[in-house]
Amino acid sequence: MPAEYVRLTVRLRKDLHTKLEVLALARGLSLNSLINEAVEEYVVKREAENREALLKAREALEQLRKGKGQVSSPVNEADEVDGA
């Protein structure tokens, strides 16, 4: 099954963007792939460090979704309207 993606717009300082481009080029990756890899590593590290707090936050989010319907971001709603 292919991966499902969402669109995310992020502003980076020009110097950081340049460093990321150089790292991606050196590793033979696209900038998008490099950023996805970096974010995934960050999430895995933070999940391991904060497992209990994350479980509580997920439970709270589930309760919110049950009570109010699913929470969505404005970007996801716009994508649905555009058909993207």
ChimeraX attribute file (.defattr): number of C-alpha atoms within 10 A of each C-alpha:
attribute: neighborCount
match mode: 1-to-1
recipient: residues
	/A:1	3
	/A:2	4
	/A:3	4
	/A:4	5
	/A:5	6
	/A:6	8
	/A:7	9
	/A:8	7
	/A:9	6
	/A:10	5
	/A:11	6
	/A:12	9
	/A:13	7
	/A:14	9
	/A:15	9
	/A:16	10
	/A:17	13
	/A:18	12
	/A:19	11
	/A:20	17
	/A:21	18
	/A:22	13
	/A:23	15
	/A:24	17
	/A:25	13
	/A:26	9
	/A:27	10
	/A:28	11
	/A:29	13
	/A:30	14
	/A:31	16
	/A:32	12
	/A:33	12
	/A:34	18
	/A:35	15
	/A:36	12
	/A:37	12
	/A:38	11
	/A:39	12
	/A:40	12
	/A:41	12
	/A:42	11
	/A:43	12
	/A:44	10
	/A:45	11
	/A:46	12
	/A:47	14
	/A:48	10
	/A:49	11
	/A:50	10
	/A:51	11
	/A:52	10
	/A:53	11
	/A:54	14
	/A:55	12
	/A:56	11
	/A:57	12
	/A:58	11
	/A:59	12
	/A:60	12
	/A:61	14
	/A:62	14
	/A:63	12
	/A:64	13
	/A:65	13
	/A:66	11
	/A:67	9
	/A:68	8
	/A:69	10
	/A:70	10
	/A:71	11
	/A:72	9
	/A:73	7
	/A:74	9
	/A:75	13
	/A:76	14
	/A:77	11
	/A:78	11
	/A:79	12
	/A:80	10
	/A:81	9
	/A:82	8
	/A:83	7
	/A:84	9
